[in-house]
Amino acid sequence: MAEPSFLTAVRESYDTVAADYVERVPPPAELDPLSRAMLAAFAELVRATGPGPVADLGCGPGRVTAHLAGLGVPAFGVDLSPKMIGLARHAYPDLRFTEGSMAALETGDDQLGGILAWYSTHHTPPRWLPAVFAEFHRALTPGGYLLWGDYVGDERLQPTHGYGRPVSYESYLLPLDHVSGLLGQAGLAVTARLEQEPGGRVNRPHACLLARKPEGPRRSASRAS
């Protein structure tokens, strides 16, 4: 089956901007206090849940993956962009980083203690999001947590440049209630939400959702079809 065109655009664009991204995007230590607090709370909840690694999906150069590892979470990173993965492996050789898509995770059912989708789903067309969130549900262990963070709104963006370089990806800003509803339809129960107005380095409304996969009978592990 041919790869969806939006995935190709995201991969090629982030390969193009990878080095500039590292220079222009601040590290987790320079995030606003509330975002740092959400990451810390997520890490604490995952540690309390028990065994199971955490997948940082759309990990980019691996900074947030490393931040989670520093908070005591067994984290690994996944990204579509080979250039981003190369930068992450170079910067954090003790952590695991793999090329891949959040729509088809290379993990069995009920295997992940947590999933972080940190400003990484806004390039996904809205019609694809139910399948992506269903994949999150499949991969999480019962009782496992998802922390989703991204820009919110009601807008489709078609930039020609990003981080000083030409890009071909699009971004889709959705209302927070809509995203929360999609997570619920995928079987993930939203337990906390944070909404923030533009401020500091962030010039758009942004938000976080913490969700959990309900506990229940575990299924036998298998690869996604």
PyMOL commands that set and color helices and strands:
alter all, ss='L'
color gray80, all
select helices_A, chain A and resi 5-24+28-30+33-49+63-70+82-91+126-139+176-185
alter helices_A, ss='H'
color red, helices_A
select strands_A, chain A and resi 54-57+75-79+97-99+112-118+140-151+155-157+161-162+165-166+171-173+189-196+206-212
alter strands_A, ss='S'
color yellow, strands_A
deselect
rebuild
show_as cartoon
